[in-house]
Amino acid sequence: MRLSVLFVLGSICLCGGLFPLRAQTDEIQVYDAEIEDKGKVGLEIHNNFTPDGLKTAAFPGGIVPDKSWNGAAEWAYGVTDWFEAGLYMPLFTLHSESGASFNGYKFRALFVKPHAAEQKFFYGMNFEFSFNQKQWDPRKHTSEIRPIIGWHLKPIDIIINPIVDNSYLHGLKGLDFAPSARVAYNFNDMWALAAEEYADYGTMRDFQAGNQAMQEAWAVVDRKGKTYSIETGIGFGVTSASDKVTLKFMISRDLN
């Protein structure tokens, strides 16, 4: 069983008014199509902190990104060698002004090419279904569709997640395009240096470009160990619709 603890310091959200409505995120991660082994259970704890972020919430009554700490416990179970089921619960926020809050929960279904870590070309598809509290997202029910496309080119990894978010009530016109990508150089089986990019271009009916789109660039270091694995990095917003500085730290552990 893999126990992963992700302290992801940072958040990705846009302010209301000039920019389209977007909530914060509990997860800053590029999926690589690796899943728990069949019959194994894993836990990932995600934490986001924004040391220098937007000073206005994405919507009235929402959480202000600046100085907010967001987190989630993600429970995963390897159903087959190509399917992993997951549950994010609880989702939470700690903020110096608004205090602590429970933000909801979500279910996840991840389908992948078996043994993706051993494949030159790999792929997958992740589906998430969220049940949100009003301070986290004004839409009670939302979903995510995350395609996974990648190449292990030894020593280079290239991974793309062209994510599409949606609210159940808004149909195809409410689809929000929020892609992420990762290019990593593996020095050996333990150490890797990566560049990651996260963006949000808004909905298909209100597509944003240039300075109005959220875009963040990250530098990330990974260390994989027999007992613990660590990923840490720093991200910078490259548009005015982005938080200025974000940090992340991940630690994972296998229990059996």
C-alpha positions, 0 to 999 in steps of 0.5 A: 500500500502506498501512503502519499502525503502531498504538501502542495504549497500554492493555489490556482484561482482567478478573481471575480469580475474582470475574469470568469468565475473559477474556484481554487484547487485542492491539487496541483499535480500532473498525472503520470498514469501510475496507479496502485497495484491490484488489491492495494490501498493508498493515501495521498494528502494534498496541501496547498498554500499561497504565500503571495496570491490574489487578494480577491476571492473568485466569487462572492463568499469564496476563499481568498487565495492569498495566505490560504492553505488548502488540502485534501486526503485522497484514498485510492484502491487498485481494482485491476492493473488498469483501473484505480478508484479514489475518494478525496475526503475531506477537502479543507482550508486553513486561512489566517482570517476566515479560519478552518473550513470543510470544503466537500469531497469527490470521487475519482475513477482512473483508467490507464495503460497497465504498468505505465511506468514501464511503457515508452508510450502511456496513456490514461483517463481520469474522471472526478465527481465533486460535491462542494461546499459554497465557500469552495465552489458556488456550484454544488456539483462539478466534475473533471475529465483528465486525459493523460498522454505521456512518453518515457524517453529515458532519461526524459519524460514528457506528460500532458494532461489536457484537463476539462472541468465542468458543472453538471448543470451547464452542459458542453457550453460550461466546459472549462479548459485547464491543461497541465504539462510536465517535462522531466529529466531523470538523473537516475532511478532516484532523482529527477528535475522537472518543469511543469506548467498549469493553465486555465483558459476558461469555458468554451463560451468565454475562452480567455487568452493572454493576460486574462488566462491563468498560467503558472510555470514550475520548477520541480525536484523529485526523489524516489526512495524505497520507503519515502518519495519526495517531490518539491518545487516552486511556481510563478504566475506569468499573468495577472490572473495568476497567483504570484508565487506558489510552492509545493512539497510531496512525500509518499510512503509505501506501507507494504 
